[in-house]
Amino acid sequence: MLFGNRRSDAELSLEFQNISDDDAALILEHYERVVPSDDWVSFTNTTGAEGASAALRPYLKENGDSGLRWRYADAPQISSVFRGRSTVQVTFVGQLDAA
């Protein structure tokens, strides 16, 4: 969807494959902390943007070129790979914020 020359309601899906259950728990803890406060999700090089190319990284940050700010679209989905390892899928929606 576009508002003027800006995108809105963009969707970003991330999958963290074969990570430790401790790291999977960190994702769940973040979700539980951010969603009740209706807070935005920030992506930095250590919180989700690390695997993105230099060209893509500015679009993941709220102060980047896109003007989008990100929220969780749904709760993280976790699949057990084997004991102590999991795959986590997380989906975010990008929205324009006038604040």
Buried (B, 14 or more C-beta within 10 A) or exposed (E): EEEEEEBBEBEBEBEBEEBEBEEBEBBBEBBEEBEEEEEBBBBEEEEBBEEBEEEEBEBBBBEBEBBBBBBBBEEBEBEEBEEEBBBBBBBBBBBBEEE
